[in-house]
Amino acid sequence: MLPIQEIKIITKNKREFFVHLEKWAEDRFDVKLAVINLGDKPSNHIVFIPFSKGKNANDAFRNLIEGLKEMLLKDDSTDFINEINNVCGDELIDKESQEKIIDSSVTVKKNGR
């Protein structure tokens, strides 16, 4: 069975992203991203698309965050990552490791807490 970690990311302007961090091998982690809500227009069609990779979970998560920051900056310079919720635990990258990678103003949660 493929180990997977589900992460929900919410921005200041209420954009929502669901993330699957997948462990394919000891040195291959893929991140798939689904855009759920881009502000005023919730998506009716949710598709997870490949977004970033890494040789370990920390690298894959770091690449995800950097990619999302770039995407948000291009789309709306007033928006930024506000909250990260590991909705089903933090099997592949723990909350503390995420906090070290992300800006200190971002709330990182595990199971909604």
N, C-alpha and C positions, 0 to 999 in steps of 0.2 A: 504494500500500500504506500502511496506517495505521501510523505510527510508534508503537511501544508499548515501555514499560519494565516488566519484571516485578520485583516486589519482594516479599520474604517478611519478615513481621514476627512476631517471637516475643516473648512477654511473660515476665515473671519466673515466673508460674504456669503456663507451658507452653502458653498459648493460641497458636494459629497463625492468621495471616491471610495470604492471597495477595492482592496488589494488582496491578492493571493501570493504569498511568499512560498515557493515550492522548492523542496530539496530533491533534486534529481540524482545527485551523487555526492560524495564527500566534498568534492570541489566544484560543484555546479548547482547554483541556486538561481532560479528564475523568478521574476516578479511580473505578475499579470495584473492589469489595472482595468477597472470598470468605472466609468463616470456615471454616477447615479443622478446627480442634480447639479446643474450649472446655473444656480441662482433662480431665476424666474421660470425656468423651463425644465421640470423633471423629465428624465428620460423614460420612455415607454419601452425601450429596447435596450437591454443590458447585455453587453458582450465584454468578456475579459480579453484584453489584447496584451501581447507581450510588451513590456515597458522597459525593464532593465534586467541586468544579470550581475552575478558576482561569484567569486571563488568560495565565498563563505556568506553566511546570513548577514553579517555586519556590512560587508561590501555591497551586497544586493540592496539592503535597506538604505545605505548611504547614497547609492546611485538612484534609488527611487526618490528620495527626498530632494536631491540635487535636480533631478529631472522635473519633479513637480514644481519646485521653486522657479525654474526657468520658464516652464509652461505658464504659471500664474503671472509672472512678471510680464510676459508677452501679451497675455490676454487681458489682464487688469492689474495695473501696478499698485492698486490700493488693497489688493487681496493677498493673503498669506495663510500658511498652515496655522491653524489655531488649536486643533485637538487631534490626537491619535488615540484610537481605542483598539486594543487587541481583544476582539470580541469573543474569542474562544481560547483564551490563554496565550502564553508566549513561549511555545515549545521551541521555536527555532532561533529567535532573538528576544532576549528578555527586556522587560521594561527599563531596567537600569542602563542597558547597552543602548537602547533607543534614545534615552535622555541624554547620553553623552554625545550622540550624533546630531540630534536636533537642537534648535535654538532653545535656550532656557525659558523663553516665554511661552512655549508650547506645552499644553497639558498632555501628558502621556498616561493612559489608563490601561488597566488589565481587567477584562470582564466588566467594563463600565465603571470601575472604581479607581 
